[in-house]
Amino acid sequence: HSSRSTPPPPPPHPLGFLAATMELGPEAFRGGQFALAAEILSSQLAELPQPERGLCLRQGDALARAGRMAEALDSYNVAARLARLRPEELRELTESFALLVRDKELRLPPWQGPGSGGGGAPEAADPLGDPACCRPPEPLCCPSCLRLLHEPVTLHCGHTHCKRCARSGAPADLRVNVVLGSLLEKWFPAENRARRLCAEGDTLREKQDLAAALEKYNQALELGESQRAELCTAMKNYQKALHDAEILCQNKPHWPKGHYVKAQALSGLGRIEEALKEFLYCVALNPEWNSMKMEAQKIMCEMFFPAFENVPDSLTTPFCNRTSYTRLKPAFLSSINTQSSSEDGLTRNPSQENDVYRCIDSSVSHHDFYFEENKKTLGKVLSSLPSANLKRKFSTDGEDLQNLDVPSKIHRKDATCGNSASLPIKEIPTNLMDASDFECSLCMRLFYEPVTTPCGHTFCLKCLERCLDHNPHCPLCKEKLSDFLASRTYKKTILTEELIVRYFPEELSERKKVYEEEMKELSNLNKDVPIFVCTMAFPTIPCPLHVFEPRYRLMIRRCMETGTKQFGMCLTDELKGFADYGCMLEIRDVKFFPDGRSVVDTVGVRRFRVLSHGQRDGYNTANIEYLEDKKAEGAEYEDLVRIHDSVYDQAVSWFTCLKDNMKAQILNHFGPMPGKEREPQSNPSGPAWYWWLLAVLPLENRAQLAILAMTSLKDRLIAIRRVLIFVTRKRPR
């Protein structure tokens, strides 16, 4: 036997390995495994004869998300050597820096912004639209300007804005919410006055009267308003703007707008590095604020990766003598430290990465050396972030950043600045809290489902609906509310309800208990059942109604609110008010008209007998018991079936012989005659065809009522047979 050695397999082709792993990196990144994604991308780069720019960028993104900032900057630097970086390519890096600040410096919980993720939404959402206006910040702050409400107006959606903020796209005649306006005056007199001064300053500023506007802002400055700082920036008085912005940030360290104003002032003074800190604060406090994110990306792009012509030829030039941007680079880079990936169970091969970097053209090697020199002085920017009123500060040498890790996920959303957690307001003085400030002027009880009219007055929803049943005018100022009534969309005033829930939970619980007891009482279909006194109604037969009287508007609405959707129908009675027998109707649909009238589609359900008569809020009520037919058995049942079949055939013969125009009218109003049932006693009220026939026969209401009250199907069949014989004989030949 001769042994033959097997030749070793050929080494895998680099491009084959690259193709095999091409999808693994993005998949790991999408799954939040950023360290793994970075290692995969590093392996892909090592297999290439020359670095590929897109892979370098993705590797930088993964390293930044993994918290390995210095290594991420290396990857971005490689990409920058191949083609100049664009600010939008540093989004992941900027978000990672911002999350680092939010998590470790601000000690804030993970961001829970409004809306769904995925990005793509416009930067500036319409403050009056839906759902943009349905993302209000802290109560008593305007969702649009994020400041204490001034001249609060409640929009049709139920949310409240400053009148000035709500003007764009809203009706011109918006009225101030009387209840909320009075409460703001009572609770925050000084702040309310300052907001009024600022509003006056805004008006003067729009008219280009800057000096007068500045005077108004000066008067409001003690409350930390931001307009004065913005105005000073517009007037290029950056030093004064910075002074005001620093006071604002000290008073409200978690307010993104304050840091934005400060960043603008610092930019105007040429202090770009410090401006970047403030922009990062804006993004840390609200990761959805895309315009601030882009500002940070622009600065970082120029600081870390300027065009080659901006790099000094002599790298030995003293740092203090360099140009502004190159002077920024070491200071900022000194704030970030690398994070070991060993905690992820992964190891990096420095020589492998060095191989990649050595592939860069030697003509820019001095730039890389300059970049590496900058990284040796890590520790200043994040360590010098303003920490007014915060518990923790970083040391300047960066040692406190050794083990910082960036949260692995951030919601990629595009929206405007508006994090409710970032805008605390002054607590309402407890001695000024009074439940009587939230009383409905109609029922004199605590607001329940408060609704604000276009004229600015607030009422309980049910109270307002009852008033509009009688008169389409505001119960207080008598302003016409026809358009408001026509919309039929009475949205609750969210802010008023939130204040009640927050500050008067016990009173609200009692108020809710009273309401639920009322609804439970109204839901009883045996006791105090609402009675519509109008016409005859029969089981299984449709009964359309035109409702225009205020008392019946209220009655129908209550039937819908309780969920029973049922009420009784009885004939009128001169002595008792309404007859002793009737039929329950079930509401199938309601069509409302702009003036409050409605057409109600109902169908008969079951018969009842009135035990006692009563009234509630203007309409009739009754205690009732339901009627059921007595069951026939044995020979009686056989006799019942014979009579049933005979009368049915007689009814069909009568209807068939009617004139075409009369048949058409009957069919149009009552529909076709139901078919004969196999079991006449299957329904407690008898067969459906019988009630259809009773409804279409030319009988007086009193005769129909007498038949309705019968509990013997045999007696009703005999009675209807007599009627058929009579109308057949009377038919003209």
TIPAKOL-682800 format. One line per 10 residues: number of its first residue (from 1); their letters; for each residue x, y, z of C-alpha. Coordinates in steps of 0.5 Angstrom, whole numbers, plus 500, padded with zeros to 3 digits. Each point is the difference from the previous one (the first is absolute). Example, Ala and Ser with C-alpha at 12.3 -4.5 7.8 and 13.67 -1.06 7.14 Angstrom:
BEGIN
1) AS) 525:491:516; 502:507:498
END
This chain:
BEGIN
1) HSSRSTPPPP) 500:500:500; 503:507:498; 498:506:504; 498:506:497; 500:507:503; 494:504:499; 502:507:498; 497:506:505; 494:504:498; 502:506:496
11) PPHPLGFLAA) 499:506:505; 493:504:499; 500:506:495; 500:506:504; 494:503:496; 496:493:502; 501:501:507; 498:507:499; 493:498:496; 499:495:506
21) TMELGPEAFR) 500:505:505; 497:506:497; 493:500:503; 503:498:507; 502:506:502; 494:504:498; 496:495:504; 504:500:506; 499:508:500; 493:499:499
31) GGQFALAAEI) 499:495:506; 504:505:505; 506:496:500; 505:505:498; 506:498:502; 499:493:496; 498:505:494; 507:503:501; 504:494:500; 497:497:494
41) LSSQLAELPQ) 501:507:496; 507:500:503; 501:493:497; 497:502:493; 505:506:500; 506:496:501; 498:495:494; 500:506:495; 506:503:497; 498:507:501
51) PERGLCLRQG) 495:502:505; 493:501:498; 497:507:502; 493:497:501; 503:495:505; 504:505:504; 494:504:501; 496:494:502; 505:498:505; 501:507:503
61) DALARAGRMA) 492:499:501; 501:494:503; 505:502:505; 497:506:502; 494:496:502; 504:495:504; 503:506:504; 507:499:497; 501:508:498; 507:500:498
71) EALDSYNVAA) 500:494:496; 494:503:496; 503:506:499; 506:496:497; 495:497:495; 497:507:498; 507:502:499; 501:495:495; 494:501:496; 502:508:500
81) RLARLRPEEL) 506:498:497; 497:497:494; 495:506:499; 498:505:504; 495:499:506; 493:503:499; 496:502:507; 494:495:499; 505:495:500; 502:501:507
91) RELTESFALL) 493:499:503; 501:494:504; 506:503:503; 497:506:502; 494:496:503; 505:495:504; 503:506:503; 493:503:502; 498:494:503; 506:500:504
101) VRDKELRLPP) 499:506:502; 493:499:502; 501:493:503; 507:502:504; 500:507:501; 492:502:501; 498:493:503; 494:501:496; 496:493:499; 500:498:492
111) WQGPGSGGGG) 496:504:495; 493:499:500; 498:505:494; 493:501:497; 498:496:494; 503:494:496; 507:499:498; 503:499:493; 501:507:498; 497:504:494
121) APEAADPLGD) 496:505:504; 500:507:498; 505:504:505; 495:505:501; 493:497:502; 494:504:500; 498:502:507; 493:501:498; 499:493:497; 499:493:502
131) PACCRPPEPL) 504:497:503; 505:505:501; 496:504:505; 498:494:503; 507:499:503; 500:506:506; 505:501:505; 500:501:507; 493:502:502; 499:508:500
141) CCPSCLRLLH) 505:500:494; 499:502:493; 501:494:495; 503:505:495; 504:504:504; 502:496:506; 499:506:505; 494:502:505; 494:500:496; 498:508:498
151) EPVTLHCGHT) 493:501:498; 498:493:500; 495:498:494; 497:493:500; 500:497:493; 495:495:497; 504:494:501; 500:502:508; 507:502:501; 502:507:502
161) HCKRCARSGA) 505:505:497; 502:507:501; 496:504:496; 506:503:496; 502:493:499; 494:498:497; 498:505:495; 504:497:495; 494:495:496; 495:501:505
171) PADLRVNVVL) 494:505:500; 501:507:501; 495:501:506; 503:495:505; 498:502:507; 504:499:506; 498:494:504; 497:504:506; 501:495:505; 507:498:499
181) GSLLEKWFPA) 502:508:499; 497:501:507; 504:495:503; 506:502:497; 499:507:502; 499:497:507; 505:495:501; 506:504:496; 499:507:500; 507:502:499
191) ENRARRLCAE) 502:495:495; 493:502:496; 502:507:500; 507:498:497; 497:496:495; 495:506:498; 506:504:500; 504:495:495; 494:500:496; 500:507:499
201) GDTLREKQDL) 507:500:499; 499:495:494; 495:504:497; 505:506:500; 505:496:497; 496:498:494; 499:507:499; 508:501:500; 499:504:506; 506:497:503
211) AAALEKYNQA) 502:505:506; 493:500:502; 500:492:500; 506:500:504; 497:504:505; 494:496:501; 505:494:500; 504:503:506; 494:501:504; 499:492:500
221) LELGESQRAE) 507:498:500; 500:498:508; 495:495:498; 505:497:495; 497:501:494; 504:498:493; 497:506:496; 505:505:502; 506:495:499; 497:499:493
231) LCTAMKNYQK) 499:507:498; 507:502:503; 503:494:495; 496:503:494; 503:507:502; 507:497:500; 501:502:507; 503:493:502; 503:501:506; 493:503:503
241) ALHDAEILCQ) 497:494:497; 504:495:503; 499:503:507; 493:499:500; 500:493:497; 505:498:506; 495:503:505; 494:496:496; 504:494:500; 502:500:507
251) NKPHWPKGHY) 492:501:502; 498:495:495; 506:495:499; 495:495:497; 497:504:495; 503:499:493; 498:507:497; 504:503:505; 506:496:498; 498:502:493
261) VKAQALSGLG) 500:508:501; 507:499:504; 503:496:494; 498:506:495; 503:505:504; 507:496:501; 500:499:492; 499:507:499; 506:501:505; 504:495:496
271) RIEEALKEFL) 501:495:506; 498:494:495; 502:495:505; 496:502:506; 494:501:495; 501:493:498; 499:498:507; 493:504:501; 498:497:493; 501:493:503
281) YCVALNPEWN) 496:502:506; 495:502:496; 500:493:496; 501:496:507; 494:503:503; 496:499:494; 503:495:495; 494:502:495; 502:507:499; 503:499:493
291) SMKMEAQKIM) 503:507:499; 504:500:506; 503:493:498; 502:503:493; 503:506:503; 504:495:505; 502:496:494; 502:506:496; 505:502:505; 503:493:501
301) CEMFFPAFEN) 501:499:493; 504:506:500; 504:499:506; 502:493:499; 500:499:493; 501:507:496; 502:501:493; 508:498:499; 501:507:499; 498:502:507
311) VPDSLTTPFC) 505:496:503; 507:504:502; 506:498:496; 504:500:506; 498:495:506; 505:503:504; 496:507:500; 498:501:508; 493:499:501; 498:507:502
321) NRTSYTRLKP) 502:502:494; 496:496:495; 493:502:497; 494:500:503; 497:493:498; 507:497:500; 501:502:507; 493:497:502; 502:493:498; 505:498:506
331) AFLSSINTQS) 495:503:505; 494:497:497; 503:493:499; 503:500:507; 493:499:503; 499:493:497; 503:494:502; 500:493:497; 496:495:503; 503:493:500
341) SSEDGLTRNP) 496:495:497; 502:494:504; 493:501:504; 497:497:493; 504:494:500; 503:503:494; 508:501:499; 503:505:495; 506:499:496; 504:507:500
351) SQENDVYRCI) 505:498:494; 494:498:496; 497:507:500; 507:503:499; 501:496:494; 493:504:498; 503:506:502; 507:499:496; 496:499:494; 499:508:500
361) DSSVSHHDFY) 504:504:495; 506:502:503; 498:507:497; 496:501:506; 504:496:505; 502:507:504; 492:501:501; 499:493:503; 506:502:505; 497:506:501
371) FEENKKTLGK) 493:497:502; 503:495:504; 504:505:504; 493:504:501; 498:493:504; 505:500:505; 497:506:504; 493:497:501; 496:503:506; 498:507:499
381) VLSSLPSANL) 493:501:496; 495:495:504; 504:501:506; 499:508:499; 492:499:499; 496:505:504; 498:496:506; 496:506:503; 495:497:506; 503:493:498
391) KRKFSTDGED) 503:495:505; 505:497:496; 506:504:496; 506:497:496; 507:501:501; 504:503:495; 505:495:499; 495:495:497; 501:495:505; 492:500:502
401) LQNLDVPSKI) 499:498:493; 504:493:500; 494:496:501; 494:504:497; 496:496:495; 495:503:495; 493:497:501; 499:495:494; 494:503:497; 497:507:498
411) HRKDATCGNS) 493:501:497; 501:502:493; 495:506:500; 499:506:496; 496:505:504; 500:507:504; 503:501:507; 495:499:505; 502:495:505; 495:500:506
421) ASLPIKEIPT) 505:498:505; 505:505:498; 495:506:502; 498:500:507; 496:506:502; 499:503:507; 496:496:505; 493:503:501; 499:503:507; 496:495:504
431) NLMDASDFEC) 497:506:504; 497:503:493; 497:493:498; 492:500:500; 496:495:497; 494:505:499; 505:503:495; 498:494:496; 492:500:501; 495:500:494
441) SLCMRLFYEP) 496:506:500; 494:496:498; 500:494:505; 504:503:505; 504:494:501; 508:498:498; 501:500:492; 499:493:498; 502:500:492; 501:507:500
451) VTTPCGHTFC) 499:503:493; 502:507:498; 496:504:495; 503:505:495; 498:506:504; 504:497:505; 495:497:506; 501:494:503; 494:495:502; 499:492:501
461) LKCLERCLDH) 499:497:493; 493:497:502; 498:507:503; 502:504:494; 497:495:495; 493:500:504; 501:508:500; 501:500:492; 494:495:500; 496:506:502
471) NPHCPLCKEK) 504:506:497; 506:500:495; 503:506:504; 505:500:506; 497:499:507; 504:506:502; 501:505:495; 495:498:495; 504:500:494; 498:496:495
481) LSDFLASRTY) 503:493:499; 496:497:494; 507:498:497; 502:497:506; 494:496:501; 500:498:492; 507:497:501; 497:495:506; 507:499:502; 501:503:507
491) KKTILTEELI) 507:498:502; 502:500:507; 505:506:502; 506:495:502; 503:505:504; 494:502:505; 499:492:501; 508:499:501; 500:505:505; 494:497:504
501) VRYFPEELSE) 503:493:499; 506:503:503; 498:504:506; 493:498:502; 500:492:499; 495:499:506; 495:505:498; 500:497:493; 499:494:502; 494:502:504
511) RKKVYEEEMK) 498:503:494; 501:494:495; 496:496:505; 494:504:500; 500:500:492; 501:493:500; 494:499:505; 496:504:495; 502:496:494; 498:494:504
521) ELSNLNKDVP) 494:502:502; 498:503:493; 502:493:497; 495:496:504; 495:497:495; 495:499:505; 500:506:504; 499:507:498; 500:498:493; 500:506:495
531) IFVCTMAFPT) 494:500:496; 499:504:493; 492:502:500; 499:500:493; 497:494:495; 499:493:500; 506:495:500; 500:493:499; 505:494:501; 505:499:494
541) IPCPLHVFEP) 497:506:496; 504:506:499; 498:507:502; 504:506:498; 500:506:504; 501:507:499; 502:503:507; 500:508:501; 498:501:507; 505:501:505
551) RYRLMIRRCM) 497:495:505; 501:495:495; 507:502:497; 502:499:507; 496:493:501; 503:497:493; 507:503:502; 500:496:507; 497:494:497; 507:500:496
561) ETGTKQFGMC) 504:502:505; 498:494:505; 501:495:494; 493:497:501; 498:504:494; 492:499:502; 494:503:502; 493:499:500; 495:503:495; 492:501:502
571) LTDELKGFAD) 494:504:498; 498:506:503; 494:500:505; 496:506:502; 500:497:508; 506:497:501; 505:503:495; 501:494:496; 497:493:499; 501:494:505
581) YGCMLEIRDV) 503:496:495; 506:501:495; 506:497:496; 507:501:502; 504:502:494; 508:499:498; 504:506:497; 503:497:494; 503:507:497; 500:507:502
591) KFFPDGRSVV) 501:506:494; 501:507:503; 498:506:497; 504:507:501; 495:503:504; 499:494:505; 495:496:497; 501:493:498; 496:494:497; 501:494:504
601) DTVGVRRFRV) 499:493:497; 497:495:505; 497:493:499; 495:497:505; 502:495:505; 495:498:505; 493:502:503; 499:503:507; 495:502:505; 501:506:504
611) LSHGQRDGYN) 500:499:508; 501:508:502; 501:506:496; 505:505:502; 505:506:497; 507:501:500; 503:507:497; 494:502:496; 498:493:496; 496:494:503
621) TANIEYLEDK) 502:494:503; 497:494:503; 501:493:504; 498:495:495; 499:492:500; 501:496:493; 495:496:497; 500:493:497; 495:496:497; 497:494:504
631) KAEGAEYEDL) 503:494:497; 495:495:497; 501:492:500; 496:494:498; 494:501:496; 500:507:501; 507:501:497; 497:496:494; 494:504:499; 505:506:501
641) VRIHDSVYDQ) 504:498:494; 494:499:496; 497:507:501; 507:503:499; 501:497:493; 493:502:498; 501:507:502; 507:500:497; 497:498:493; 494:505:501
651) AVSWFTCLKD) 505:506:501; 504:498:494; 494:500:496; 497:506:502; 507:504:499; 501:497:493; 493:503:498; 502:507:502; 501:505:495; 507:501:497
661) NMKAQILNHF) 501:507:503; 498:498:507; 504:494:500; 506:504:498; 499:505:506; 499:494:505; 507:497:497; 504:507:500; 498:501:507; 499:493:504
671) GPMPGKEREP) 504:496:495; 498:493:497; 495:496:505; 504:495:504; 500:492:498; 496:495:504; 503:497:506; 500:492:501; 499:501:507; 495:506:502
681) QSNPSGPAWY) 502:500:507; 508:501:499; 500:507:502; 497:503:507; 496:505:496; 498:495:494; 501:500:493; 503:506:496; 495:500:494; 495:501:505
691) WWLLAVLPLE) 503:507:503; 501:502:493; 493:499:498; 497:503:506; 505:506:498; 497:501:493; 493:498:501; 495:507:500; 499:499:507; 499:506:506
701) NRAQLAILAM) 505:500:505; 496:498:505; 498:494:497; 507:498:499; 502:502:507; 495:495:502; 503:494:496; 507:502:502; 498:499:507; 497:493:499
711) TSLKDRLIAI) 505:494:503; 496:495:496; 502:499:493; 494:496:498; 496:506:502; 504:505:496; 499:495:494; 493:500:501; 500:507:501; 504:502:493
721) RRVLIFVTRK) 496:495:496; 493:504:502; 504:506:498; 502:497:493; 493:497:499; 497:507:501; 505:504:495; 500:495:495; 492:501:500; 501:507:500
731) RPR) 505:500:494; 497:504:494; 498:495:494
END
